[in-house]
Amino acid sequence: MANKSLAKRQKLTIRIEPSQKALKPRNPLVTAARQRVAGPHQKTVSAQRQEQKRLLNKKLTKPEDE
């Protein structure tokens, strides 16, 4: 318990030069997968139903002057 004074301050850290770090090799499959653009091809049935409901409500609440 000699370092009681460091408990409330920033802890002492040892810094290592970037050239000294031994990094694991990167997985080549992960970078390819993250760069690929993927997404839903079509809206789900519930999303289509909700959109139709919104459009219907918009038409019903629209003023008749137009």
PDB file of N, H, CA, C and O in Angstrom:
ATOM      1  N   MET A   1       0.820  -1.195   0.000  1.00  0.00           N
ATOM      2  CA  MET A   1       0.000   0.000   0.000  1.00  0.00           C
ATOM      3  C   MET A   1       0.861   1.256   0.000  1.00  0.00           C
ATOM      4  O   MET A   1       0.497   2.257   0.616  1.00  0.00           O
ATOM      5  N   ALA A   2       1.973   1.211  -0.670  1.00  0.00           N
ATOM      6  H   ALA A   2       2.269   0.397  -1.171  1.00  0.00           H
ATOM      7  CA  ALA A   2       2.871   2.354  -0.687  1.00  0.00           C
ATOM      8  C   ALA A   2       2.342   3.457  -1.600  1.00  0.00           C
ATOM      9  O   ALA A   2       2.687   4.624  -1.416  1.00  0.00           O
ATOM     10  N   ASN A   3       1.502   3.103  -2.593  1.00  0.00           N
ATOM     11  H   ASN A   3       1.222   2.154  -2.743  1.00  0.00           H
ATOM     12  CA  ASN A   3       1.028   4.091  -3.559  1.00  0.00           C
ATOM     13  C   ASN A   3      -0.366   4.587  -3.219  1.00  0.00           C
ATOM     14  O   ASN A   3      -1.204   4.720  -4.111  1.00  0.00           O
ATOM     15  N   LYS A   4      -0.630   4.861  -1.964  1.00  0.00           N
ATOM     16  H   LYS A   4       0.050   4.753  -1.240  1.00  0.00           H
ATOM     17  CA  LYS A   4      -1.949   5.352  -1.576  1.00  0.00           C
ATOM     18  C   LYS A   4      -2.241   6.706  -2.187  1.00  0.00           C
ATOM     19  O   LYS A   4      -3.398   7.015  -2.471  1.00  0.00           O
ATOM     20  N   SER A   5      -1.220   7.520  -2.396  1.00  0.00           N
ATOM     21  H   SER A   5      -0.280   7.268  -2.165  1.00  0.00           H
ATOM     22  CA  SER A   5      -1.444   8.865  -2.920  1.00  0.00           C
ATOM     23  C   SER A   5      -1.890   8.835  -4.380  1.00  0.00           C
ATOM     24  O   SER A   5      -2.473   9.812  -4.851  1.00  0.00           O
ATOM     25  N   LEU A   6      -1.639   7.764  -5.100  1.00  0.00           N
ATOM     26  H   LEU A   6      -1.165   6.971  -4.716  1.00  0.00           H
ATOM     27  CA  LEU A   6      -2.043   7.670  -6.506  1.00  0.00           C
ATOM     28  C   LEU A   6      -3.490   7.226  -6.668  1.00  0.00           C
ATOM     29  O   LEU A   6      -4.010   7.219  -7.784  1.00  0.00           O
ATOM     30  N   ALA A   7      -4.141   6.861  -5.587  1.00  0.00           N
ATOM     31  H   ALA A   7      -3.719   6.867  -4.680  1.00  0.00           H
ATOM     32  CA  ALA A   7      -5.492   6.322  -5.695  1.00  0.00           C
ATOM     33  C   ALA A   7      -6.480   7.338  -6.239  1.00  0.00           C
ATOM     34  O   ALA A   7      -7.410   6.964  -6.953  1.00  0.00           O
ATOM     35  N   LYS A   8      -6.305   8.606  -5.921  1.00  0.00           N
ATOM     36  H   LYS A   8      -5.549   8.910  -5.341  1.00  0.00           H
ATOM     37  CA  LYS A   8      -7.266   9.615  -6.370  1.00  0.00           C
ATOM     38  C   LYS A   8      -6.765  10.410  -7.568  1.00  0.00           C
ATOM     39  O   LYS A   8      -7.495  11.223  -8.134  1.00  0.00           O
ATOM     40  N   ARG A   9      -5.542  10.174  -7.943  1.00  0.00           N
ATOM     41  H   ARG A   9      -4.948   9.513  -7.483  1.00  0.00           H
ATOM     42  CA  ARG A   9      -5.012  10.844  -9.121  1.00  0.00           C
ATOM     43  C   ARG A   9      -4.909   9.847 -10.265  1.00  0.00           C
ATOM     44  O   ARG A   9      -5.261   8.675 -10.127  1.00  0.00           O
ATOM     45  N   GLN A  10      -4.424  10.335 -11.386  1.00  0.00           N
ATOM     46  H   GLN A  10      -4.139  11.287 -11.498  1.00  0.00           H
ATOM     47  CA  GLN A  10      -4.289   9.454 -12.536  1.00  0.00           C
ATOM     48  C   GLN A  10      -3.237   8.385 -12.242  1.00  0.00           C
ATOM     49  O   GLN A  10      -2.171   8.687 -11.705  1.00  0.00           O
ATOM     50  N   LYS A  11      -3.537   7.157 -12.590  1.00  0.00           N
ATOM     51  H   LYS A  11      -4.403   6.912 -13.026  1.00  0.00           H
ATOM     52  CA  LYS A  11      -2.618   6.053 -12.345  1.00  0.00           C
ATOM     53  C   LYS A  11      -1.381   6.201 -13.224  1.00  0.00           C
ATOM     54  O   LYS A  11      -1.453   6.741 -14.328  1.00  0.00           O
ATOM     55  N   LEU A  12      -0.267   5.725 -12.733  1.00  0.00           N
ATOM     56  H   LEU A  12      -0.209   5.286 -11.837  1.00  0.00           H
ATOM     57  CA  LEU A  12       0.970   5.744 -13.490  1.00  0.00           C
ATOM     58  C   LEU A  12       0.884   4.727 -14.616  1.00  0.00           C
ATOM     59  O   LEU A  12       0.501   3.580 -14.385  1.00  0.00           O
ATOM     60  N   THR A  13       1.228   5.120 -15.805  1.00  0.00           N
ATOM     61  H   THR A  13       1.539   6.052 -15.993  1.00  0.00           H
ATOM     62  CA  THR A  13       1.218   4.193 -16.924  1.00  0.00           C
ATOM     63  C   THR A  13       2.579   4.205 -17.591  1.00  0.00           C
ATOM     64  O   THR A  13       3.270   5.224 -17.600  1.00  0.00           O
ATOM     65  N   ILE A  14       2.951   3.086 -18.138  1.00  0.00           N
ATOM     66  H   ILE A  14       2.389   2.259 -18.130  1.00  0.00           H
ATOM     67  CA  ILE A  14       4.206   2.978 -18.864  1.00  0.00           C
ATOM     68  C   ILE A  14       3.872   3.052 -20.340  1.00  0.00           C
ATOM     69  O   ILE A  14       3.052   2.284 -20.843  1.00  0.00           O
ATOM     70  N   ARG A  15       4.506   3.971 -21.020  1.00  0.00           N
ATOM     71  H   ARG A  15       5.173   4.595 -20.612  1.00  0.00           H
ATOM     72  CA  ARG A  15       4.247   4.140 -22.449  1.00  0.00           C
ATOM     73  C   ARG A  15       5.247   3.344 -23.263  1.00  0.00           C
ATOM     74  O   ARG A  15       6.435   3.294 -22.942  1.00  0.00           O
ATOM     75  N   ILE A  16       4.757   2.731 -24.307  1.00  0.00           N
ATOM     76  H   ILE A  16       3.793   2.772 -24.568  1.00  0.00           H
ATOM     77  CA  ILE A  16       5.594   1.927 -25.187  1.00  0.00           C
ATOM     78  C   ILE A  16       5.596   2.595 -26.552  1.00  0.00           C
ATOM     79  O   ILE A  16       4.558   3.056 -27.025  1.00  0.00           O
ATOM     80  N   GLU A  17       6.744   2.647 -27.173  1.00  0.00           N
ATOM     81  H   GLU A  17       7.588   2.272 -26.789  1.00  0.00           H
ATOM     82  CA  GLU A  17       6.867   3.220 -28.515  1.00  0.00           C
ATOM     83  C   GLU A  17       6.025   2.401 -29.493  1.00  0.00           C
ATOM     84  O   GLU A  17       5.916   1.185 -29.336  1.00  0.00           O
ATOM     85  N   PRO A  18       5.429   3.043 -30.498  1.00  0.00           N
ATOM     86  CA  PRO A  18       4.616   2.283 -31.464  1.00  0.00           C
ATOM     87  C   PRO A  18       5.405   1.203 -32.195  1.00  0.00           C
ATOM     88  O   PRO A  18       4.836   0.185 -32.588  1.00  0.00           O
ATOM     89  N   SER A  19       6.713   1.413 -32.383  1.00  0.00           N
ATOM     90  H   SER A  19       7.175   2.240 -32.063  1.00  0.00           H
ATOM     91  CA  SER A  19       7.511   0.419 -33.093  1.00  0.00           C
ATOM     92  C   SER A  19       7.758  -0.820 -32.238  1.00  0.00           C
ATOM     93  O   SER A  19       8.143  -1.864 -32.764  1.00  0.00           O
ATOM     94  N   GLN A  20       7.544  -0.720 -30.936  1.00  0.00           N
ATOM     95  H   GLN A  20       7.231   0.129 -30.508  1.00  0.00           H
ATOM     96  CA  GLN A  20       7.803  -1.838 -30.043  1.00  0.00           C
ATOM     97  C   GLN A  20       6.586  -2.731 -29.838  1.00  0.00           C
ATOM     98  O   GLN A  20       6.722  -3.829 -29.299  1.00  0.00           O
ATOM     99  N   LYS A  21       5.410  -2.293 -30.249  1.00  0.00           N
ATOM    100  H   LYS A  21       5.299  -1.401 -30.686  1.00  0.00           H
ATOM    101  CA  LYS A  21       4.201  -3.085 -30.042  1.00  0.00           C
ATOM    102  C   LYS A  21       4.189  -4.289 -30.976  1.00  0.00           C
ATOM    103  O   LYS A  21       4.522  -4.174 -32.155  1.00  0.00           O
ATOM    104  N   ALA A  22       3.813  -5.417 -30.451  1.00  0.00           N
ATOM    105  H   ALA A  22       3.543  -5.511 -29.492  1.00  0.00           H
ATOM    106  CA  ALA A  22       3.660  -6.624 -31.253  1.00  0.00           C
ATOM    107  C   ALA A  22       2.169  -6.799 -31.513  1.00  0.00           C
ATOM    108  O   ALA A  22       1.441  -7.280 -30.646  1.00  0.00           O
ATOM    109  N   LEU A  23       1.714  -6.414 -32.693  1.00  0.00           N
ATOM    110  H   LEU A  23       2.306  -6.023 -33.398  1.00  0.00           H
ATOM    111  CA  LEU A  23       0.292  -6.501 -33.030  1.00  0.00           C
ATOM    112  C   LEU A  23      -0.030  -7.841 -33.664  1.00  0.00           C
ATOM    113  O   LEU A  23       0.797  -8.441 -34.350  1.00  0.00           O
ATOM    114  N   LYS A  24      -1.244  -8.293 -33.420  1.00  0.00           N
ATOM    115  H   LYS A  24      -1.916  -7.805 -32.863  1.00  0.00           H
ATOM    116  CA  LYS A  24      -1.705  -9.499 -34.085  1.00  0.00           C
ATOM    117  C   LYS A  24      -1.960  -9.163 -35.556  1.00  0.00           C
ATOM    118  O   LYS A  24      -2.347  -8.038 -35.871  1.00  0.00           O
ATOM    119  N   PRO A  25      -1.752 -10.112 -36.447  1.00  0.00           N
ATOM    120  CA  PRO A  25      -2.064  -9.838 -37.853  1.00  0.00           C
ATOM    121  C   PRO A  25      -3.565  -9.674 -38.043  1.00  0.00           C
ATOM    122  O   PRO A  25      -4.357 -10.365 -37.402  1.00  0.00           O
ATOM    123  N   ARG A  26      -3.946  -8.774 -38.912  1.00  0.00           N
ATOM    124  H   ARG A  26      -3.302  -8.213 -39.432  1.00  0.00           H
ATOM    125  CA  ARG A  26      -5.365  -8.516 -39.151  1.00  0.00           C
ATOM    126  C   ARG A  26      -5.980  -9.617 -39.993  1.00  0.00           C
ATOM    127  O   ARG A  26      -5.327 -10.217 -40.847  1.00  0.00           O
ATOM    128  N   ASN A  27      -7.247  -9.864 -39.732  1.00  0.00           N
ATOM    129  H   ASN A  27      -7.777  -9.377 -39.039  1.00  0.00           H
ATOM    130  CA  ASN A  27      -7.982 -10.864 -40.495  1.00  0.00           C
ATOM    131  C   ASN A  27      -8.418 -10.247 -41.822  1.00  0.00           C
ATOM    132  O   ASN A  27      -9.196  -9.294 -41.813  1.00  0.00           O
ATOM    133  N   PRO A  28      -7.947 -10.751 -42.961  1.00  0.00           N
ATOM    134  CA  PRO A  28      -8.300 -10.134 -44.257  1.00  0.00           C
ATOM    135  C   PRO A  28      -9.775 -10.281 -44.613  1.00  0.00           C
ATOM    136  O   PRO A  28     -10.291  -9.491 -45.404  1.00  0.00           O
ATOM    137  N   LEU A  29     -10.458 -11.261 -44.057  1.00  0.00           N
ATOM    138  H   LEU A  29     -10.039 -11.902 -43.414  1.00  0.00           H
ATOM    139  CA  LEU A  29     -11.873 -11.459 -44.377  1.00  0.00           C
ATOM    140  C   LEU A  29     -12.755 -10.410 -43.711  1.00  0.00           C
ATOM    141  O   LEU A  29     -13.806 -10.060 -44.247  1.00  0.00           O
ATOM    142  N   VAL A  30     -12.348  -9.908 -42.566  1.00  0.00           N
ATOM    143  H   VAL A  30     -11.494 -10.192 -42.131  1.00  0.00           H
ATOM    144  CA  VAL A  30     -13.152  -8.929 -41.842  1.00  0.00           C
ATOM    145  C   VAL A  30     -13.180  -7.608 -42.596  1.00  0.00           C
ATOM    146  O   VAL A  30     -14.238  -6.988 -42.700  1.00  0.00           O
ATOM    147  N   THR A  31     -12.047  -7.162 -43.123  1.00  0.00           N
ATOM    148  H   THR A  31     -11.187  -7.666 -43.038  1.00  0.00           H
ATOM    149  CA  THR A  31     -12.021  -5.879 -43.844  1.00  0.00           C
ATOM    150  C   THR A  31     -12.889  -5.955 -45.091  1.00  0.00           C
ATOM    151  O   THR A  31     -13.593  -4.999 -45.417  1.00  0.00           O
ATOM    152  N   ALA A  32     -12.845  -7.083 -45.789  1.00  0.00           N
ATOM    153  H   ALA A  32     -12.274  -7.859 -45.524  1.00  0.00           H
ATOM    154  CA  ALA A  32     -13.675  -7.221 -46.987  1.00  0.00           C
ATOM    155  C   ALA A  32     -15.157  -7.191 -46.634  1.00  0.00           C
ATOM    156  O   ALA A  32     -15.957  -6.599 -47.359  1.00  0.00           O
ATOM    157  N   ALA A  33     -15.523  -7.823 -45.530  1.00  0.00           N
ATOM    158  H   ALA A  33     -14.873  -8.304 -44.941  1.00  0.00           H
ATOM    159  CA  ALA A  33     -16.925  -7.861 -45.128  1.00  0.00           C
ATOM    160  C   ALA A  33     -17.410  -6.494 -44.672  1.00  0.00           C
ATOM    161  O   ALA A  33     -18.561  -6.134 -44.922  1.00  0.00           O
ATOM    162  N   ARG A  34     -16.555  -5.727 -44.008  1.00  0.00           N
ATOM    163  H   ARG A  34     -15.620  -6.019 -43.805  1.00  0.00           H
ATOM    164  CA  ARG A  34     -16.973  -4.416 -43.515  1.00  0.00           C
ATOM    165  C   ARG A  34     -17.077  -3.395 -44.641  1.00  0.00           C
ATOM    166  O   ARG A  34     -17.860  -2.451 -44.539  1.00  0.00           O
ATOM    167  N   GLN A  35     -16.311  -3.561 -45.702  1.00  0.00           N
ATOM    168  H   GLN A  35     -15.675  -4.328 -45.784  1.00  0.00           H
ATOM    169  CA  GLN A  35     -16.357  -2.614 -46.807  1.00  0.00           C
ATOM    170  C   GLN A  35     -17.514  -2.887 -47.752  1.00  0.00           C
ATOM    171  O   GLN A  35     -17.924  -2.009 -48.511  1.00  0.00           O
ATOM    172  N   ARG A  36     -18.037  -4.098 -47.705  1.00  0.00           N
ATOM    173  H   ARG A  36     -17.705  -4.811 -47.088  1.00  0.00           H
ATOM    174  CA  ARG A  36     -19.140  -4.460 -48.588  1.00  0.00           C
ATOM    175  C   ARG A  36     -20.406  -3.731 -48.153  1.00  0.00           C
ATOM    176  O   ARG A  36     -20.718  -3.665 -46.964  1.00  0.00           O
ATOM    177  N   VAL A  37     -21.118  -3.194 -49.108  1.00  0.00           N
ATOM    178  H   VAL A  37     -20.864  -3.247 -50.074  1.00  0.00           H
ATOM    179  CA  VAL A  37     -22.364  -2.497 -48.791  1.00  0.00           C
ATOM    180  C   VAL A  37     -23.493  -3.521 -48.853  1.00  0.00           C
ATOM    181  O   VAL A  37     -23.726  -4.151 -49.884  1.00  0.00           O
ATOM    182  N   ALA A  38     -24.167  -3.668 -47.757  1.00  0.00           N
ATOM    183  H   ALA A  38     -23.978  -3.156 -46.919  1.00  0.00           H
ATOM    184  CA  ALA A  38     -25.261  -4.621 -47.711  1.00  0.00           C
ATOM    185  C   ALA A  38     -26.431  -3.980 -46.989  1.00  0.00           C
ATOM    186  O   ALA A  38     -26.244  -3.099 -46.150  1.00  0.00           O
ATOM    187  N   GLY A  39     -27.606  -4.409 -47.306  1.00  0.00           N
ATOM    188  H   GLY A  39     -27.758  -5.125 -47.987  1.00  0.00           H
ATOM    189  CA  GLY A  39     -28.780  -3.864 -46.654  1.00  0.00           C
ATOM    190  C   GLY A  39     -30.017  -4.599 -47.103  1.00  0.00           C
ATOM    191  O   GLY A  39     -29.929  -5.518 -47.918  1.00  0.00           O
ATOM    192  N   PRO A  40     -31.160  -4.217 -46.592  1.00  0.00           N
ATOM    193  CA  PRO A  40     -32.392  -4.893 -46.991  1.00  0.00           C
ATOM    194  C   PRO A  40     -32.730  -4.590 -48.448  1.00  0.00           C
ATOM    195  O   PRO A  40     -32.585  -3.454 -48.898  1.00  0.00           O
ATOM    196  N   HIS A  41     -33.172  -5.587 -49.169  1.00  0.00           N
ATOM    197  H   HIS A  41     -33.290  -6.510 -48.802  1.00  0.00           H
ATOM    198  CA  HIS A  41     -33.519  -5.410 -50.571  1.00  0.00           C
ATOM    199  C   HIS A  41     -34.936  -4.899 -50.744  1.00  0.00           C
ATOM    200  O   HIS A  41     -35.256  -4.287 -51.763  1.00  0.00           O
ATOM    201  N   GLN A  42     -35.767  -5.139 -49.783  1.00  0.00           N
ATOM    202  H   GLN A  42     -35.507  -5.637 -48.956  1.00  0.00           H
ATOM    203  CA  GLN A  42     -37.173  -4.802 -49.907  1.00  0.00           C
ATOM    204  C   GLN A  42     -37.709  -4.513 -48.508  1.00  0.00           C
ATOM    205  O   GLN A  42     -37.262  -5.104 -47.525  1.00  0.00           O
ATOM    206  N   LYS A  43     -38.667  -3.603 -48.434  1.00  0.00           N
ATOM    207  H   LYS A  43     -39.030  -3.124 -49.233  1.00  0.00           H
ATOM    208  CA  LYS A  43     -39.272  -3.297 -47.139  1.00  0.00           C
ATOM    209  C   LYS A  43     -40.074  -4.497 -46.654  1.00  0.00           C
ATOM    210  O   LYS A  43     -40.612  -5.267 -47.450  1.00  0.00           O
ATOM    211  N   THR A  44     -40.142  -4.637 -45.354  1.00  0.00           N
ATOM    212  H   THR A  44     -39.705  -4.011 -44.708  1.00  0.00           H
ATOM    213  CA  THR A  44     -40.922  -5.729 -44.788  1.00  0.00           C
ATOM    214  C   THR A  44     -42.409  -5.445 -44.992  1.00  0.00           C
ATOM    215  O   THR A  44     -42.806  -4.325 -45.314  1.00  0.00           O
ATOM    216  N   VAL A  45     -43.205  -6.465 -44.801  1.00  0.00           N
ATOM    217  H   VAL A  45     -42.883  -7.374 -44.539  1.00  0.00           H
ATOM    218  CA  VAL A  45     -44.654  -6.340 -44.991  1.00  0.00           C
ATOM    219  C   VAL A  45     -45.227  -5.320 -44.005  1.00  0.00           C
ATOM    220  O   VAL A  45     -46.081  -4.512 -44.371  1.00  0.00           O
ATOM    221  N   SER A  46     -44.759  -5.356 -42.766  1.00  0.00           N
ATOM    222  H   SER A  46     -44.065  -6.012 -42.469  1.00  0.00           H
ATOM    223  CA  SER A  46     -45.291  -4.415 -41.777  1.00  0.00           C
ATOM    224  C   SER A  46     -44.878  -2.982 -42.112  1.00  0.00           C
ATOM    225  O   SER A  46     -45.652  -2.052 -41.889  1.00  0.00           O
ATOM    226  N   ALA A  47     -43.669  -2.793 -42.645  1.00  0.00           N
ATOM    227  H   ALA A  47     -43.040  -3.549 -42.827  1.00  0.00           H
ATOM    228  CA  ALA A  47     -43.236  -1.449 -43.022  1.00  0.00           C
ATOM    229  C   ALA A  47     -44.073  -0.922 -44.185  1.00  0.00           C
ATOM    230  O   ALA A  47     -44.420   0.258 -44.218  1.00  0.00           O
ATOM    231  N   GLN A  48     -44.397  -1.797 -45.142  1.00  0.00           N
ATOM    232  H   GLN A  48     -44.115  -2.756 -45.116  1.00  0.00           H
ATOM    233  CA  GLN A  48     -45.245  -1.385 -46.270  1.00  0.00           C
ATOM    234  C   GLN A  48     -46.644  -1.029 -45.782  1.00  0.00           C
ATOM    235  O   GLN A  48     -47.226  -0.041 -46.231  1.00  0.00           O
ATOM    236  N   ARG A  49     -47.188  -1.831 -44.864  1.00  0.00           N
ATOM    237  H   ARG A  49     -46.716  -2.633 -44.500  1.00  0.00           H
ATOM    238  CA  ARG A  49     -48.520  -1.562 -44.323  1.00  0.00           C
ATOM    239  C   ARG A  49     -48.539  -0.237 -43.573  1.00  0.00           C
ATOM    240  O   ARG A  49     -49.475   0.546 -43.731  1.00  0.00           O
ATOM    241  N   GLN A  50     -47.515   0.027 -42.757  1.00  0.00           N
ATOM    242  H   GLN A  50     -46.754  -0.610 -42.629  1.00  0.00           H
ATOM    243  CA  GLN A  50     -47.454   1.278 -42.016  1.00  0.00           C
ATOM    244  C   GLN A  50     -47.337   2.481 -42.953  1.00  0.00           C
ATOM    245  O   GLN A  50     -47.934   3.529 -42.705  1.00  0.00           O
ATOM    246  N   GLU A  51     -46.568   2.323 -44.026  1.00  0.00           N
ATOM    247  H   GLU A  51     -46.083   1.472 -44.228  1.00  0.00           H
ATOM    248  CA  GLU A  51     -46.435   3.418 -44.988  1.00  0.00           C
ATOM    249  C   GLU A  51     -47.768   3.703 -45.678  1.00  0.00           C
ATOM    250  O   GLU A  51     -48.139   4.862 -45.859  1.00  0.00           O
ATOM    251  N   GLN A  52     -48.489   2.644 -46.063  1.00  0.00           N
ATOM    252  H   GLN A  52     -48.187   1.702 -45.915  1.00  0.00           H
ATOM    253  CA  GLN A  52     -49.796   2.829 -46.688  1.00  0.00           C
ATOM    254  C   GLN A  52     -50.772   3.510 -45.730  1.00  0.00           C
ATOM    255  O   GLN A  52     -51.571   4.351 -46.144  1.00  0.00           O
ATOM    256  N   LYS A  53     -50.706   3.150 -44.464  1.00  0.00           N
ATOM    257  H   LYS A  53     -50.057   2.467 -44.127  1.00  0.00           H
ATOM    258  CA  LYS A  53     -51.572   3.758 -43.462  1.00  0.00           C
ATOM    259  C   LYS A  53     -51.251   5.244 -43.301  1.00  0.00           C
ATOM    260  O   LYS A  53     -52.155   6.071 -43.187  1.00  0.00           O
ATOM    261  N   ARG A  54     -49.964   5.575 -43.291  1.00  0.00           N
ATOM    262  H   ARG A  54     -49.229   4.903 -43.383  1.00  0.00           H
ATOM    263  CA  ARG A  54     -49.563   6.986 -43.191  1.00  0.00           C
ATOM    264  C   ARG A  54     -50.035   7.788 -44.401  1.00  0.00           C
ATOM    265  O   ARG A  54     -50.535   8.903 -44.256  1.00  0.00           O
ATOM    266  N   LEU A  55     -49.874   7.217 -45.593  1.00  0.00           N
ATOM    267  H   LEU A  55     -49.468   6.310 -45.711  1.00  0.00           H
ATOM    268  CA  LEU A  55     -50.315   7.912 -46.804  1.00  0.00           C
ATOM    269  C   LEU A  55     -51.831   8.119 -46.810  1.00  0.00           C
ATOM    270  O   LEU A  55     -52.319   9.170 -47.226  1.00  0.00           O
ATOM    271  N   LEU A  56     -52.567   7.111 -46.349  1.00  0.00           N
ATOM    272  H   LEU A  56     -52.171   6.258 -46.012  1.00  0.00           H
ATOM    273  CA  LEU A  56     -54.020   7.233 -46.293  1.00  0.00           C
ATOM    274  C   LEU A  56     -54.429   8.331 -45.314  1.00  0.00           C
ATOM    275  O   LEU A  56     -55.293   9.151 -45.626  1.00  0.00           O
ATOM    276  N   ASN A  57     -53.813   8.350 -44.131  1.00  0.00           N
ATOM    277  H   ASN A  57     -53.112   7.684 -43.878  1.00  0.00           H
ATOM    278  CA  ASN A  57     -54.128   9.394 -43.153  1.00  0.00           C
ATOM    279  C   ASN A  57     -53.758  10.774 -43.674  1.00  0.00           C
ATOM    280  O   ASN A  57     -54.446  11.754 -43.391  1.00  0.00           O
ATOM    281  N   LYS A  58     -52.674  10.851 -44.432  1.00  0.00           N
ATOM    282  H   LYS A  58     -52.115  10.054 -44.662  1.00  0.00           H
ATOM    283  CA  LYS A  58     -52.248  12.136 -44.989  1.00  0.00           C
ATOM    284  C   LYS A  58     -53.278  12.635 -46.018  1.00  0.00           C
ATOM    285  O   LYS A  58     -53.591  13.825 -46.063  1.00  0.00           O
ATOM    286  N   LYS A  59     -53.800  11.707 -46.847  1.00  0.00           N
ATOM    287  H   LYS A  59     -53.545  10.740 -46.810  1.00  0.00           H
ATOM    288  CA  LYS A  59     -54.806  12.086 -47.837  1.00  0.00           C
ATOM    289  C   LYS A  59     -56.128  12.470 -47.176  1.00  0.00           C
ATOM    290  O   LYS A  59     -56.809  13.390 -47.631  1.00  0.00           O
ATOM    291  N   LEU A  60     -56.489  11.767 -46.107  1.00  0.00           N
ATOM    292  H   LEU A  60     -55.936  11.020 -45.738  1.00  0.00           H
ATOM    293  CA  LEU A  60     -57.747  12.055 -45.430  1.00  0.00           C
ATOM    294  C   LEU A  60     -57.701  13.379 -44.673  1.00  0.00           C
ATOM    295  O   LEU A  60     -58.717  14.071 -44.607  1.00  0.00           O
ATOM    296  N   THR A  61     -56.576  13.749 -44.111  1.00  0.00           N
ATOM    297  H   THR A  61     -55.751  13.186 -44.165  1.00  0.00           H
ATOM    298  CA  THR A  61     -56.472  14.989 -43.339  1.00  0.00           C
ATOM    299  C   THR A  61     -56.071  16.175 -44.204  1.00  0.00           C
ATOM    300  O   THR A  61     -56.016  17.305 -43.719  1.00  0.00           O
ATOM    301  N   LYS A  62     -55.793  15.931 -45.473  1.00  0.00           N
ATOM    302  H   LYS A  62     -55.838  15.013 -45.867  1.00  0.00           H
ATOM    303  CA  LYS A  62     -55.399  17.009 -46.382  1.00  0.00           C
ATOM    304  C   LYS A  62     -56.595  17.901 -46.673  1.00  0.00           C
ATOM    305  O   LYS A  62     -57.703  17.399 -46.859  1.00  0.00           O
ATOM    306  N   PRO A  63     -56.394  19.223 -46.717  1.00  0.00           N
ATOM    307  CA  PRO A  63     -57.524  20.113 -47.036  1.00  0.00           C
ATOM    308  C   PRO A  63     -58.038  19.852 -48.470  1.00  0.00           C
ATOM    309  O   PRO A  63     -57.260  19.508 -49.360  1.00  0.00           O
ATOM    310  N   GLU A  64     -59.318  20.016 -48.674  1.00  0.00           N
ATOM    311  H   GLU A  64     -59.950  20.296 -47.951  1.00  0.00           H
ATOM    312  CA  GLU A  64     -59.952  19.738 -49.961  1.00  0.00           C
ATOM    313  C   GLU A  64     -59.771  20.882 -50.962  1.00  0.00           C
ATOM    314  O   GLU A  64     -60.221  20.755 -52.100  1.00  0.00           O
ATOM    315  N   ASP A  65     -59.132  21.990 -50.586  1.00  0.00           N
ATOM    316  H   ASP A  65     -58.766  22.093 -49.661  1.00  0.00           H
ATOM    317  CA  ASP A  65     -58.976  23.146 -51.478  1.00  0.00           C
ATOM    318  C   ASP A  65     -58.038  22.849 -52.631  1.00  0.00           C
ATOM    319  O   ASP A  65     -58.144  23.478 -53.684  1.00  0.00           O
ATOM    320  N   GLU A  66     -57.139  21.923 -52.463  1.00  0.00           N
ATOM    321  H   GLU A  66     -57.053  21.412 -51.608  1.00  0.00           H
ATOM    322  CA  GLU A  66     -56.116  21.676 -53.493  1.00  0.00           C
ATOM    323  C   GLU A  66     -56.602  20.822 -54.603  1.00  0.00           C
ATOM    324  O   GLU A  66     -55.852  20.534 -55.535  1.00  0.00           O
TER     325      GLU A  66
END
